[in-house]
Amino acid sequence: MKKGKKQKLNTCGHAHRTFIVSILLFNTVACTRSF
């Protein structure tokens, strides 16, 4: 039970990190397009 909980937490953290990276990429592209 403890192991399963930790694995779920790691997956959640990975998804959150990917979400942040995608937003940063989107912002970079938006800035490049505006120039």
N, CA, C and O atoms as a Tripos MOL2 file, in Angstrom:
@<TRIPOS>MOLECULE
protein
  140   139    35     0     0
PROTEIN
NO_CHARGES

@<TRIPOS>ATOM
      1 N           0.8430   -1.1980    0.0000 N.3       1 MET1
      2 CA          0.0000    0.0000    0.0000 C.3       1 MET1
      3 C           0.8850    1.2570    0.0000 C.2       1 MET1
      4 O           0.6210    2.2150   -0.7270 O.2       1 MET1
      5 N           1.9300    1.2340    0.8240 N.am      2 LYS2
      6 CA          2.8240    2.3890    0.9120 C.3       2 LYS2
      7 C           3.5460    2.6180   -0.4300 C.2       2 LYS2
      8 O           3.7000    3.7520   -0.8840 O.2       2 LYS2
      9 N           3.9760    1.5240   -1.0390 N.am      3 LYS3
     10 CA          4.7000    1.6240   -2.3130 C.3       3 LYS3
     11 C           3.8020    2.2070   -3.4100 C.2       3 LYS3
     12 O           4.2300    3.0570   -4.1920 O.2       3 LYS3
     13 N           2.5470    1.7350   -3.4530 N.am      4 GLY4
     14 CA          1.6110    2.2240   -4.4590 C.3       4 GLY4
     15 C           1.3560    3.7140   -4.3170 C.2       4 GLY4
     16 O           1.2360    4.4280   -5.3120 O.2       4 GLY4
     17 N           1.2740    4.1840   -3.0700 N.am      5 LYS5
     18 CA          1.0220    5.6020   -2.8170 C.3       5 LYS5
     19 C           2.1940    6.4540   -3.3240 C.2       5 LYS5
     20 O           1.9950    7.5130   -3.9180 O.2       5 LYS5
     21 N           3.4110    5.9730   -3.0800 N.am      6 LYS6
     22 CA          4.6000    6.7160   -3.5100 C.3       6 LYS6
     23 C           4.6680    6.7760   -5.0430 C.2       6 LYS6
     24 O           5.0120    7.8100   -5.6150 O.2       6 LYS6
     25 N           4.3380    5.6640   -5.6930 N.am      7 GLN7
     26 CA          4.3820    5.6130   -7.1520 C.3       7 GLN7
     27 C           3.3910    6.6160   -7.7510 C.2       7 GLN7
     28 O           3.7000    7.2910   -8.7340 O.2       7 GLN7
     29 N           2.2060    6.7080   -7.1540 N.am      8 LYS8
     30 CA          1.1910    7.6400   -7.6340 C.3       8 LYS8
     31 C           1.6870    9.0800   -7.4880 C.2       8 LYS8
     32 O           1.4480    9.9200   -8.3560 O.2       8 LYS8
     33 N           2.3770    9.3500   -6.3840 N.am      9 LEU9
     34 CA          2.9070   10.6860   -6.1240 C.3       9 LEU9
     35 C           3.9550   11.0570   -7.1750 C.2       9 LEU9
     36 O           3.9670   12.1810   -7.6790 O.2       9 LEU9
     37 N           4.8390   10.0990   -7.5030 N.am     10 ASN10
     38 CA          5.8710   10.3490   -8.5110 C.3      10 ASN10
     39 C           5.2410   10.6380   -9.8710 C.2      10 ASN10
     40 O           5.6930   11.5300  -10.5880 O.2      10 ASN10
     41 N           4.2010    9.8870  -10.2280 N.am     11 THR11
     42 CA          3.5220   10.0950  -11.5050 C.3      11 THR11
     43 C           2.8980   11.4810  -11.5390 C.2      11 THR11
     44 O           2.9480   12.1680  -12.5600 O.2      11 THR11
     45 N           2.3110   11.8900  -10.4210 N.am     12 CYS12
     46 CA          1.6750   13.2020  -10.3360 C.3      12 CYS12
     47 C           2.7240   14.2980  -10.5030 C.2      12 CYS12
     48 O           2.4940   15.2750  -11.2150 O.2      12 CYS12
     49 N           3.8710   14.1380   -9.8510 N.am     13 GLY13
     50 CA          4.9410   15.1230   -9.9510 C.3      13 GLY13
     51 C           5.4670   15.2210  -11.3750 C.2      13 GLY13
     52 O           5.7540   16.3150  -11.8590 O.2      13 GLY13
     53 N           5.5960   14.0770  -12.0480 N.am     14 HIS14
     54 CA          6.0920   14.0570  -13.4230 C.3      14 HIS14
     55 C           5.1130   14.7780  -14.3500 C.2      14 HIS14
     56 O           5.5240   15.5400  -15.2260 O.2      14 HIS14
     57 N           3.8220   14.5340  -14.1520 N.am     15 ALA15
     58 CA          2.7970   15.1780  -14.9790 C.3      15 ALA15
     59 C           2.8200   16.6870  -14.7640 C.2      15 ALA15
     60 O           2.6770   17.4560  -15.7150 O.2      15 ALA15
     61 N           2.9990   17.1090  -13.5170 N.am     16 HIS16
     62 CA          3.0320   18.5320  -13.1880 C.3      16 HIS16
     63 C           4.2380   19.1990  -13.8550 C.2      16 HIS16
     64 O           4.1410   20.3150  -14.3650 O.2      16 HIS16
     65 N           5.3760   18.4950  -13.8410 N.am     17 ARG17
     66 CA          6.5930   19.0420  -14.4470 C.3      17 ARG17
     67 C           6.4100   19.1940  -15.9580 C.2      17 ARG17
     68 O           6.8040   20.2060  -16.5380 O.2      17 ARG17
     69 N           5.8110   18.1840  -16.5880 N.am     18 THR18
     70 CA          5.5640   18.2430  -18.0280 C.3      18 THR18
     71 C           4.6390   19.3990  -18.3560 C.2      18 THR18
     72 O           4.8170   20.0770  -19.3670 O.2      18 THR18
     73 N           3.6480   19.6250  -17.5000 N.am     19 PHE19
     74 CA          2.6890   20.7230  -17.6920 C.3      19 PHE19
     75 C           3.4100   22.0680  -17.6610 C.2      19 PHE19
     76 O           3.1440   22.9360  -18.4920 O.2      19 PHE19
     77 N           4.3220   22.2400  -16.7030 N.am     20 ILE20
     78 CA          5.0830   23.4980  -16.5800 C.3      20 ILE20
     79 C           5.9630   23.6970  -17.8110 C.2      20 ILE20
     80 O           6.0280   24.7970  -18.3600 O.2      20 ILE20
     81 N           6.6390   22.6340  -18.2430 N.am     21 VAL21
     82 CA          7.5210   22.7250  -19.4100 C.3      21 VAL21
     83 C           6.7280   23.1110  -20.6500 C.2      21 VAL21
     84 O           7.1810   23.9370  -21.4430 O.2      21 VAL21
     85 N           5.5490   22.5220  -20.8230 N.am     22 SER22
     86 CA          4.7320   22.8430  -21.9960 C.3      22 SER22
     87 C           4.2890   24.3010  -21.9730 C.2      22 SER22
     88 O           4.2120   24.9390  -23.0230 O.2      22 SER22
     89 N           3.9980   24.8340  -20.7890 N.am     23 ILE23
     90 CA          3.5980   26.2470  -20.6730 C.3      23 ILE23
     91 C           4.7910   27.1430  -21.0140 C.2      23 ILE23
     92 O           4.6350   28.1390  -21.7200 O.2      23 ILE23
     93 N           5.9810   26.7930  -20.5160 N.am     24 LEU24
     94 CA          7.1770   27.5790  -20.8140 C.3      24 LEU24
     95 C           7.4540   27.5680  -22.3120 C.2      24 LEU24
     96 O           7.7890   28.6000  -22.8920 O.2      24 LEU24
     97 N           7.3150   26.4020  -22.9390 N.am     25 LEU25
     98 CA          7.5180   26.2970  -24.3850 C.3      25 LEU25
     99 C           6.5010   27.1570  -25.1200 C.2      25 LEU25
    100 O           6.8600   27.8610  -26.0630 O.2      25 LEU25
    101 N           5.2570   27.1130  -24.7120 N.am     26 PHE26
    102 CA          4.1980   27.8990  -25.3450 C.3      26 PHE26
    103 C           4.4960   29.3900  -25.2290 C.2      26 PHE26
    104 O           4.3320   30.1370  -26.1940 O.2      26 PHE26
    105 N           4.9370   29.8260  -24.0390 N.am     27 ASN27
    106 CA          5.2830   31.2420  -23.8270 C.3      27 ASN27
    107 C           6.4560   31.6580  -24.7120 C.2      27 ASN27
    108 O           6.4580   32.7520  -25.2770 O.2      27 ASN27
    109 N           7.4470   30.7820  -24.8280 N.am     28 THR28
    110 CA          8.6140   31.0850  -25.6680 C.3      28 THR28
    111 C           8.1980   31.2400  -27.1170 C.2      28 THR28
    112 O           8.6370   32.1740  -27.7880 O.2      28 THR28
    113 N           7.3600   30.3440  -27.6100 N.am     29 VAL29
    114 CA          6.8890   30.4070  -28.9930 C.3      29 VAL29
    115 C           6.0690   31.6750  -29.2000 C.2      29 VAL29
    116 O           6.2060   32.3430  -30.2250 O.2      29 VAL29
    117 N           5.2230   32.0080  -28.2370 N.am     30 ALA30
    118 CA          4.3850   33.2120  -28.3390 C.3      30 ALA30
    119 C           5.2590   34.4620  -28.4130 C.2      30 ALA30
    120 O           4.9790   35.3670  -29.1990 O.2      30 ALA30
    121 N           6.3210   34.5190  -27.5960 N.am     31 CYS31
    122 CA          7.2340   35.6680  -27.6030 C.3      31 CYS31
    123 C           7.9610   35.7520  -28.9400 C.2      31 CYS31
    124 O           8.1210   36.8380  -29.4970 O.2      31 CYS31
    125 N           8.4020   34.6030  -29.4540 N.am     32 THR32
    126 CA          9.1300   34.5820  -30.7230 C.3      32 THR32
    127 C           8.2130   35.0370  -31.8580 C.2      32 THR32
    128 O           8.6500   35.7490  -32.7620 O.2      32 THR32
    129 N           6.9460   34.6280  -31.8150 N.am     33 ARG33
    130 CA          5.9980   34.9930  -32.8720 C.3      33 ARG33
    131 C           5.7140   36.4940  -32.8640 C.2      33 ARG33
    132 O           5.5250   37.0930  -33.9230 O.2      33 ARG33
    133 N           5.6840   37.1030  -31.6840 N.am     34 SER34
    134 CA          5.3310   38.5250  -31.5850 C.3      34 SER34
    135 C           6.4460   39.4260  -32.1150 C.2      34 SER34
    136 O           6.1880   40.5780  -32.4650 O.2      34 SER34
    137 N           7.6900   38.9160  -32.1810 N.am     35 PHE35
    138 CA          8.8090   39.7540  -32.6370 C.3      35 PHE35
    139 C           8.8810   39.8630  -34.1540 C.2      35 PHE35
    140 O           9.7680   40.5330  -34.6830 O.2      35 PHE35
@<TRIPOS>BOND
     1     1     2 1
     2     2     3 1
     3     3     4 2
     4     3     5 am
     5     5     6 1
     6     6     7 1
     7     7     8 2
     8     7     9 am
     9     9    10 1
    10    10    11 1
    11    11    12 2
    12    11    13 am
    13    13    14 1
    14    14    15 1
    15    15    16 2
    16    15    17 am
    17    17    18 1
    18    18    19 1
    19    19    20 2
    20    19    21 am
    21    21    22 1
    22    22    23 1
    23    23    24 2
    24    23    25 am
    25    25    26 1
    26    26    27 1
    27    27    28 2
    28    27    29 am
    29    29    30 1
    30    30    31 1
    31    31    32 2
    32    31    33 am
    33    33    34 1
    34    34    35 1
    35    35    36 2
    36    35    37 am
    37    37    38 1
    38    38    39 1
    39    39    40 2
    40    39    41 am
    41    41    42 1
    42    42    43 1
    43    43    44 2
    44    43    45 am
    45    45    46 1
    46    46    47 1
    47    47    48 2
    48    47    49 am
    49    49    50 1
    50    50    51 1
    51    51    52 2
    52    51    53 am
    53    53    54 1
    54    54    55 1
    55    55    56 2
    56    55    57 am
    57    57    58 1
    58    58    59 1
    59    59    60 2
    60    59    61 am
    61    61    62 1
    62    62    63 1
    63    63    64 2
    64    63    65 am
    65    65    66 1
    66    66    67 1
    67    67    68 2
    68    67    69 am
    69    69    70 1
    70    70    71 1
    71    71    72 2
    72    71    73 am
    73    73    74 1
    74    74    75 1
    75    75    76 2
    76    75    77 am
    77    77    78 1
    78    78    79 1
    79    79    80 2
    80    79    81 am
    81    81    82 1
    82    82    83 1
    83    83    84 2
    84    83    85 am
    85    85    86 1
    86    86    87 1
    87    87    88 2
    88    87    89 am
    89    89    90 1
    90    90    91 1
    91    91    92 2
    92    91    93 am
    93    93    94 1
    94    94    95 1
    95    95    96 2
    96    95    97 am
    97    97    98 1
    98    98    99 1
    99    99   100 2
   100    99   101 am
   101   101   102 1
   102   102   103 1
   103   103   104 2
   104   103   105 am
   105   105   106 1
   106   106   107 1
   107   107   108 2
   108   107   109 am
   109   109   110 1
   110   110   111 1
   111   111   112 2
   112   111   113 am
   113   113   114 1
   114   114   115 1
   115   115   116 2
   116   115   117 am
   117   117   118 1
   118   118   119 1
   119   119   120 2
   120   119   121 am
   121   121   122 1
   122   122   123 1
   123   123   124 2
   124   123   125 am
   125   125   126 1
   126   126   127 1
   127   127   128 2
   128   127   129 am
   129   129   130 1
   130   130   131 1
   131   131   132 2
   132   131   133 am
   133   133   134 1
   134   134   135 1
   135   135   136 2
   136   135   137 am
   137   137   138 1
   138   138   139 1
   139   139   140 2
@<TRIPOS>SUBSTRUCTURE
     1 MET1         2 RESIDUE 1 A MET
     2 LYS2         6 RESIDUE 1 A LYS
     3 LYS3        10 RESIDUE 1 A LYS
     4 GLY4        14 RESIDUE 1 A GLY
     5 LYS5        18 RESIDUE 1 A LYS
     6 LYS6        22 RESIDUE 1 A LYS
     7 GLN7        26 RESIDUE 1 A GLN
     8 LYS8        30 RESIDUE 1 A LYS
     9 LEU9        34 RESIDUE 1 A LEU
    10 ASN10       38 RESIDUE 1 A ASN
    11 THR11       42 RESIDUE 1 A THR
    12 CYS12       46 RESIDUE 1 A CYS
    13 GLY13       50 RESIDUE 1 A GLY
    14 HIS14       54 RESIDUE 1 A HIS
    15 ALA15       58 RESIDUE 1 A ALA
    16 HIS16       62 RESIDUE 1 A HIS
    17 ARG17       66 RESIDUE 1 A ARG
    18 THR18       70 RESIDUE 1 A THR
    19 PHE19       74 RESIDUE 1 A PHE
    20 ILE20       78 RESIDUE 1 A ILE
    21 VAL21       82 RESIDUE 1 A VAL
    22 SER22       86 RESIDUE 1 A SER
    23 ILE23       90 RESIDUE 1 A ILE
    24 LEU24       94 RESIDUE 1 A LEU
    25 LEU25       98 RESIDUE 1 A LEU
    26 PHE26      102 RESIDUE 1 A PHE
    27 ASN27      106 RESIDUE 1 A ASN
    28 THR28      110 RESIDUE 1 A THR
    29 VAL29      114 RESIDUE 1 A VAL
    30 ALA30      118 RESIDUE 1 A ALA
    31 CYS31      122 RESIDUE 1 A CYS
    32 THR32      126 RESIDUE 1 A THR
    33 ARG33      130 RESIDUE 1 A ARG
    34 SER34      134 RESIDUE 1 A SER
    35 PHE35      138 RESIDUE 1 A PHE
